[in-house]
Amino acid sequence: MSLVHLPTEIILMIDSYLDSKKDLNALIRTSPRFTAMFGEKLYKANTAHEHNYVILWAAKRGLVGTIRKCIKAGAKITLRDRFRSHLRNPNAPEIMNVIPRHPKSHPLTVAAEIGSMSCVHLLLMQGVNPNILDEHYETPMRQAAGNGHVQIVQYLLARYESAFVGAFKLRRPLHLAAARGHMDVLKALFSFLQRPRQFLAVKDAAQIILYEGLWHCKEDVVRYALKNGADVNDESLIPTLRFAPDVCANELPDRPRPKLLQAHKTRERIQGVETPGWSAEISNTLYAALIGGDENLLRLIFDYGCDLARLGPEALRYAILRRERRLISQLMSMGITFTPKVLGKGLENESLVWEHMMRNILNELGFEH
């Protein structure tokens, strides 16, 4: 006779002899009847650590029902991150003071990453900080934006506007969405930035995505950036600032998440303060277009007034120092030659040393100069 058809009294007797949760779970999975009878008991038997594991596992798969059962059974969800990011100045960037030895994702972050609106909504209703920074230094907004989940991006911006008002709150989502070419997300973010009292100007956001579009060959992103006021001759360092977990100029946008190391605690001066975890790419749109290697984008920035005489020598200097043969060839074919002007500002005191070093590099690479 099947277990399913046994009287309830017999089933309860069987349950009384089950000592492990594994056996109880096996019984529950045999029939919806047993799920109704013993499901709550199974969840209430979990420890806090087991609840955390189950909730994270469920969030990765969009299983909102499982998360709801854990909460009903008394599970506690982390509401604030260990880095106390919610207490900082809204205009301050993330700071990598600590690199956790065994970093864990937060359920809200992974739910946003897979685009599970139901899980995101449930977790936020529990009081989780909508801009929480998990132990991988990821946020729900960055994960939603980087994976093209525009509905979650719009939901977060509409329901929790104050959480994303600040000079650095949306920079990292803009970087990743632009690198991966998610135009719907970029339009949603720019629509938010056009509201009053925003600390990140639309033109500054356009400059950020201009570089990402050039580095990663996203023509629609570049055109959108130029349409919104990006300047192809701007040499400010701020738009190229990059936090350690973020995609580099020469990396594929879909590369796996890197393992954070102590070496990632590089420091860049931001708002007059040495800030751990940040570095800057080369702020030269000509060099960015050459790195990307898209001829159409190269022509496009020239159509928008890229000043070859101004940006060319600096781009050549970077290409030489990085021993980038292809870029050197392209720049020389444009008429940029190695002269003392290539050394640029800041090297006057040691100009002969630098000139000698760069001429040696050119000789090693087989270039006449």
N, C-alpha and C positions, 0 to 999 in steps of 0.2 A: 504493500500500500504506500502511495506517495506521501511524503511529509506534508505536502500542501493540504491534504485532505484529513489530516489527523485533527482530533479535537483540540481546542485551545488549551485545555488542562494538560494534555500530553506534551504539547509544544513548550509550555512553561516549565514542565519538568525537565525536558531536554535542555532548555536554556539554563536551568539551575546547575547543570553538570558541566557547562562550558566555562572553563577557567581563563581562557585567553581571548583577547579582542579579535585576534586573527580568526579563531573558530566562530565567534559570534558574527563577524563580518561575512564569513563563508555561508553561514545559515541565512543571513539577511539577503544575500545576493541570489538565493534560490527562488525567491518569490516576492512579489509586491506586498503580499499579506504579512510576511515577516519583516519587511522594511517598515511597515506601519507599526508593527508591534515593538520592534527592538531598535529602530534607527536612532531615536533620541537617546536611548540608553548607551548605545555605542559611542555617540559623540560626547556625552557627558563623562565617559570614562577616560577621555583623552587628557593628558597633561597639558600645561601651557605650551611647552615646547612642541608637542604633537599637534596642537591646534595651529600654531604658527606654520608648521610644515604643511599641514593640510590646506590651510587658507592660501598659502603661496602657490602650492600645486594646483589648486582650483583656479586661482586667478590667471595662471599661465594658460589655462584651457578654457577660460570663460565660463566656468561652472558656477554661476551665481547661486544656485540652489545649495550647493555644498558650503559655500561661504556663509549663507544665511543660516544653515543648520549649526555651523560652528558658533556663530554669534549667539544663537538661541541657547546653545549649550553652555554659554558663559565665556567664550573665547574673548580675549582682549587684543585689540589691534593697535599697533603703534601709531599714535596720532601725530607725533613730532619727531623730527630726525635728531640723531645724536650730535649733529654739528650745530644745533640751535640756530639754523639759518633764518627761522621765523622771527628771531629777536634782533637781527642785524638791521642796519640802515637800508631802506629799500633801494638806494642807489649803489650799494656796495656789491662787488662781484663775489662769486663763490671763492672760498679760500681752502686750499688743500693743506691744512695743518696736520691732518692725521690720515694715514693710509691703513685701513683695517686689515688685519692679517687674514681673516676669512670673511670677506665682504658678502653681504646678503642684499638681495633686491627687496623692494617693498611691494606688497600686493597691488597697491594703486599704480605703481610704475609699470609693472608687467601687464596689468590689465589695460592700461593706456597703450602699451606697446603692441598688443594684439588687436586693439580696437574694440574691446568688450565694453560697450556703453553701460550695460546692465551692471557689470561688476564695478565699474568706475563710479556709477551713481550710488550704489549700495555702500561702498567704502567711504565716499564723501559724506553720506548721510550719517555715518558713524562718528564724524568729526575729524577725519584725517585732513591734515594741512594740504590744500590742493596743489601747493608748489613744494611738496616735501622733497628733500634731497636724500636719496638712499645711499647705501654704503659703497655703491659703484659711482657715486656722484652723478646720478641720473635723476631727472625729474619727470613727472607724468607729462608735462607739456612738451618737453623735448622729445620724449619717446612717441607721443601721439603725432607731433609735427613731423618728425623724421621718418615715420612710417606711413604718412599720408592719411591719417585718420582725422579728416577735417571736421567731422561731426563732434568729436571729442574736444578738439581745439576750440571750436565755437562754443561748446557747452561750458568749458572751463572759463573762457573769456567773458561769457555772458553772466554766469552765476557767481563768479569769484573775481570780479574785475580788479579789486584792490590788491589781490595777491600777485598781479602781474604788472603793476605800475611801478616803474623804476628803470634806471639807466641800463641795468644788466639783466633784468628779468626775462627778456625775450631774445637776447642776443644769441644764445646757444640754440634755441629752437629755430631761429632764422637761419643760422649757419647750416644746420643739418637738413632742414627742409629744402634750402636752396641747392645744397650739394647733391641731393637726390632728385631734384627737379619736381617737387610737389607744388605745382602752381596754385591749386585750390587752397592749400594751407597758407602759402605766402600771401594770397589775396585776403584771406581771413585775418592774418596777423597785421597786415598793412591797414586794413579797415579799422582794426582796434587802435592802431597807433595814430590814426587821424582824429581820434577823440581828443577833447580838451584835457589839459593837465597831464600829458604824457611826458616822461623824462627822456625817452628815446625818440628823436625826431625822425620823420619819414625819410628825409634825405640821408640821415646817418644809417638808417636801416637799409636804404637802397645801396649805399656804398658797401655795406657788409655783404649783401647778396651778389653784388657785382663781382667781387673777387671770387666767391664760391662758384658762380656761373662760369667765369673764365677758367678757373682751375680745373673744373670738372666737366667742361664742354656742354653747358646747358644754355643753348642760345635763347630759349624763351625766357629764362631767368635773367640773362644779361639784358635783353630788350626791356623786360619789365623794370629792371633796376634803372636803366637809362631814362625810361619814361617817368620814373618817380624822382628824378633829380640827381642821380649818381653822376659824379664827375670823373672822366677818364684820366684827368691830369692831377687828381688829388693824391698827395703823397703822405697823408696822415697815417700814423701807425695804428690808431684806435680801431678802425674797421677790420684789421687783420689779426687782432688779439684772439688767441685760441687757448681754451682750457685744456688741461692734459688729456682727458678722455676723448676730446673731440677729434674729428677727422683732419689730418694734415693736408696741405696743398697737393702733395704728390701721392696721396693714398686713395684707394678706391672708396667711394662713399659708403659702400655696403660691407666694408671690412668688419670682421668680428670685433667685439669689445676687447680692448687691450687690458692686460693685467697691469694694474698700477704699481709702480715701483717708487722707491725713494728718489730716484733720478728724475721723476716727474715733478718734483717740487721746485722746478725752476721758478725764478722770480722775475716779474716784469713790473715796472713802476706804473701803477694805475691810480689816477686821482692823487698823485704825489706820494703814494705808499707802495713799498715793495710788497707785492702780493704773490704768495706761493701758489704754484700750479699753473701759472699763466706764462705764455710766450707769445711772440709775434712773428708772423710771416713777413715776407718782403712786400712792402707797400709800394708796388710799382705795377700798374695795370698792363703795361707792355710785357713785362717779365711774366706776369700771371697768364696772359694770353699765350705766350710762347711755351710755358710749362704745359698748359692744356693741349696745345698742338692743333687747335682747330683753326684752319685758315679763314673760315667764314667769320669767326669771332675776331680774328686779327684785323680783317678788313673792316669789320663793324666798328671797332674802337677808333680806327683811323677816320672813318666816316663821321664819327662824333668828335673829331678834333684832337685825337691823341698827338701830343707834341713829341715827335721822334727826337728832335734835338735836345729836349729836356730830359726825357725818360730813357733814351737809348744808351748813353754812356753809363748810367747807373746799372741798367739791366745787363750791359756787357760786363761790368765789374763783378756782379753777382755770378754771372754765368762762368766767368773765368775762375773765380775762387771756388766754385762748386764743380769745376771741371766738366761742364755740360757741353760736350762737343757740338751737339745738334743746335743748341741755342746760340752758341758762339758763331757757328756758320750762318745761321739765319740773320743774326744782327749784323755781321760783316757784309752779308749780301744786301742789306738795307743801307749800307754806306757808313755804318758805325765802325770806326777804327780805334785801335788802342793808342791813346794819347794820354798825357798827364791829366787831362780833364776827366778821364775814366776813373781816376783815383777818388774823385769826389771830395766832399768836405770832411773834416775831422782827421785826415791823414797827412796834413801838410808837414807836420814835424818829422814824420817817418816816411815821407813820400818816396825817397830813393829805395828804401828797403822794400816797400810794397811794390813799387814799379819793377824792381829786380825779380821779386817773387812771381809776379803775374807774367812777366816775360818768360820766365823759366817754365811756367805752366803751359803757356802758349806753345813754346818749343816742344815740350813733351807731347802735346796733343797734335803737333804737326802743322801748326799755323804759322804763316809768314806775317811779320809785322814790321 
